[in-house]
C-alpha cells in the first residue's frame, strides 16, 4: 500500500514511517521544510513539501495514495495560545483529504486524543462519540473533526480515529513529560497539583506507531481505537520519579497556584483522564511491548 502520512517527520511520525516501510508499505510524507524532507528521504520515504494550509498539496497527495494517516497538527500554534486556530486548520485539512478519498473505500486514520472524554472515570472507545456541547471553541472543533472523520464511513472511506494518550513517551520525547522535567529544574521542586492522584494515560511511541499500522491495514470504517498502554499514571508518581532523579523535593502545588508554577502545562497537569484500550487490544490483537511510563522514566534519558 502507498501511504500518505502528514506529520511524518514528527515525534510519532518518525516512528510510524519505519513501521510502515518495515511492513512493506511505501510512504510519502508531508514535509514543512527541506530539513524534514531530507529526514524523510533518509528514512526511506518520499517527501512532498507543504503545510496543513496547502490544501491543494494535501488533496493531490491523498488522491494519489492508497491510504492516509493524518498525524500533523499545529502544536506550535496551539501551545502558544491559539488552539482554536490550530483546530480550524486541522478541520480544513481533514475535510480536504476526506473529499479526496470519498467513494474509494481507502483508509483514513486520524490522530486524536483521549483527554477530556470522561473526566474522573475510565474512558473507553465507546465514549465521546458525539462532540461535547460545553467545550471551548478549539476543543469543540477538535472533537467535531473526529466526528467528521467517523462520518466519512458513510462516504465510502474506511475511516478511523486513533485516540492517543496525552503522554506519548520514549527517548527523545520533548512533550509533556520532558516539560515537567524542565519545570522541576526551573522551579527547584518537582510539583503536582493538589493531592496528585489525578491520572494520565500513557503510551510508548513505538507501541503507538504499531497501532497506527494496524488501524491502516485492519480498522473497519467508523472505528475508534485507543493508543493507551498505561491506563492512568498518577501525576504524583511521575513527580516522585522526577524528584528522585533530579534530587529535588516533591511538592504539592495548590490549584490556584498551578498556572504560575506550571505555565501552559497547568491545565494538563491537573486533569484526571484515565482511559482503557481493552476493546482495541481485543479487536486488533495489539499488545504494548515497551516499558510503561514510570519504568521508562527510570531509564534516565529524560534527565540526561
Residue pairs with C-beta under 8 A, 6 or more apart in sequence:
1 25
1 26
1 66
1 67
1 216
1 217
2 25
2 26
2 27
2 28
2 64
2 65
2 66
2 67
3 20
3 25
3 26
3 27
3 28
3 65
3 66
3 67
3 68
3 69
3 216
4 27
4 28
4 29
4 30
4 61
4 62
4 64
4 65
4 67
4 68
4 69
5 13
5 16
5 17
5 20
5 27
5 28
5 29
5 30
5 45
5 68
5 69
5 71
6 13
6 29
6 30
6 52
6 58
6 68
6 69
6 70
6 71
6 72
6 93
7 13
7 30
7 70
7 71
7 72
7 73
7 111
8 14
8 16
8 17
8 27
8 29
8 30
8 31
8 36
8 40
8 45
8 47
8 71
9 29
9 31
9 36
9 39
9 40
10 71
10 72
11 168
11 172
11 173
11 174
11 175
11 205
12 71
12 111
12 164
12 168
12 205
12 208
12 209
12 212
13 29
13 71
13 72
14 39
14 43
15 205
15 206
15 208
15 209
16 69
16 71
16 209
16 212
16 213
17 27
17 29
17 40
17 43
17 44
17 45
18 43
18 44
18 209
19 209
19 210
19 212
19 213
20 27
20 213
20 216
21 27
21 43
21 44
21 45
23 213
23 217
25 213
25 216
26 45
26 46
27 40
27 44
27 45
27 46
28 45
28 46
28 47
28 48
28 61
28 64
28 65
29 36
29 40
29 45
29 46
29 47
29 48
30 47
30 48
30 50
30 51
30 57
30 58
30 61
30 72
31 37
31 39
31 40
31 47
31 48
31 49
31 50
32 49
32 50
32 51
33 49
34 49
36 47
37 47
37 49
38 47
40 46
40 47
41 47
48 57
48 61
49 57
50 57
50 58
50 61
52 58
52 72
52 73
52 74
52 89
52 90
52 92
52 93
53 89
55 92
55 93
55 96
58 93
58 96
58 97
58 100
59 96
59 97
59 99
59 100
60 100
62 68
62 96
62 97
62 100
62 101
63 100
63 101
65 106
66 106
67 106
67 107
67 108
67 109
67 158
67 216
68 97
68 101
68 106
68 107
68 108
68 109
69 109
69 111
69 212
69 216
70 93
70 94
70 97
70 108
70 109
70 110
70 111
71 111
71 212
72 90
72 93
73 86
73 90
73 111
74 85
74 86
74 89
74 90
75 86
77 83
77 85
77 86
77 89
78 86
78 87
78 138
79 264
83 136
83 138
83 139
84 136
84 137
84 138
84 141
85 138
86 138
87 137
87 138
87 139
87 141
87 142
87 145
88 138
88 141
90 141
90 142
90 145
91 141
91 144
91 145
91 148
94 110
94 145
94 148
94 149
95 148
97 108
98 108
98 148
98 149
98 152
98 155
98 157
98 159
101 108
101 152
101 157
102 152
102 155
102 156
102 157
103 155
103 156
104 156
104 157
105 156
105 157
105 158
106 157
106 158
107 157
107 158
107 159
107 160
107 215
107 216
107 217
107 219
108 149
108 152
108 157
108 158
108 159
108 160
109 159
109 160
109 161
109 162
109 212
109 215
109 216
109 219
110 145
110 146
110 149
110 159
110 160
110 161
110 162
111 162
111 164
111 212
112 142
112 145
112 146
112 149
112 161
112 162
112 163
112 164
113 142
113 163
113 164
113 165
113 166
114 123
114 163
114 164
114 165
114 166
114 201
114 226
114 228
114 273
114 275
115 166
115 268
115 271
115 273
116 132
116 135
116 139
116 271
116 273
117 123
117 127
117 128
117 163
117 273
117 275
118 127
118 128
118 273
118 275
119 271
119 272
119 273
120 272
121 274
122 231
122 232
122 274
122 275
122 276
123 273
123 274
123 275
123 276
124 226
124 275
124 276
124 278
124 279
125 163
125 224
125 225
125 226
125 276
125 277
125 279
125 280
126 224
126 279
128 143
129 147
129 150
129 224
130 147
131 140
131 143
131 144
131 146
131 147
132 140
132 143
133 140
135 143
146 161
146 163
149 159
149 160
149 161
150 159
150 160
150 161
150 222
150 224
151 159
152 159
152 221
153 159
153 221
153 222
156 221
157 221
158 219
158 220
158 221
159 221
159 222
159 223
160 215
160 219
160 220
160 221
160 222
160 223
160 224
160 225
161 223
161 224
161 225
162 211
162 212
162 215
162 225
162 227
163 224
163 225
163 226
163 227
163 228
163 275
164 203
164 208
164 227
165 200
165 201
165 202
165 203
165 208
165 227
165 228
165 229
165 230
165 275
166 176
166 200
166 201
166 202
166 268
166 271
166 273
167 175
167 176
167 177
167 200
167 201
167 202
167 203
167 233
167 293
168 175
168 202
168 203
168 204
168 205
168 208
168 227
169 175
169 177
169 202
169 203
169 204
169 205
169 293
169 296
169 297
170 204
170 205
170 206
170 290
170 296
171 299
171 301
172 301
173 205
173 302
176 200
176 265
176 268
177 238
177 293
177 297
177 302
178 302
179 265
180 190
180 238
180 239
180 242
180 265
180 269
181 242
181 246
181 302
181 303
183 191
183 261
183 262
183 263
183 265
184 190
184 191
184 239
184 242
184 243
184 246
184 248
185 246
187 261
188 248
189 243
189 248
189 249
189 250
189 251
190 239
190 240
190 242
190 243
190 246
190 248
190 249
190 250
190 251
191 239
191 250
191 251
191 252
191 253
191 261
191 262
191 269
192 235
192 236
192 238
192 239
192 250
192 251
192 252
192 253
192 269
193 235
193 252
193 253
193 254
193 255
193 258
193 262
193 266
193 269
193 270
194 252
194 253
194 254
194 255
194 270
195 236
195 252
196 234
196 235
196 236
196 237
196 239
196 252
197 234
197 235
197 236
197 272
198 234
198 235
198 270
198 271
198 272
199 231
199 232
199 233
199 234
199 235
199 272
199 273
199 274
200 230
200 232
200 233
200 235
200 238
200 268
200 271
200 273
200 293
201 228
201 229
201 230
201 231
201 232
201 233
201 273
201 274
201 275
202 228
202 229
202 230
202 233
202 292
202 293
203 227
203 228
203 229
203 230
203 288
204 229
204 288
204 290
204 291
204 296
206 289
206 290
207 227
207 229
207 286
207 288
207 289
207 290
208 227
210 286
211 225
211 227
211 280
211 284
211 286
212 227
214 284
214 285
214 286
215 223
215 225
215 284
218 284
219 225
219 284
223 283
225 277
225 280
225 283
225 284
226 275
226 276
226 277
226 279
226 280
227 277
227 280
228 275
228 276
228 277
228 280
229 277
229 288
229 290
229 292
229 293
230 292
230 293
230 294
231 274
231 275
231 276
231 277
232 272
232 273
232 274
232 275
233 292
233 293
233 294
235 269
236 250
237 294
238 293
238 294
238 297
239 250
240 250
241 294
241 297
241 298
242 248
242 250
242 297
242 302
242 303
243 249
243 250
245 297
245 300
245 302
245 303
246 303
253 261
253 262
255 270
258 266
258 269
258 270
259 266
262 269
277 286
280 286
281 287
290 296
291 299
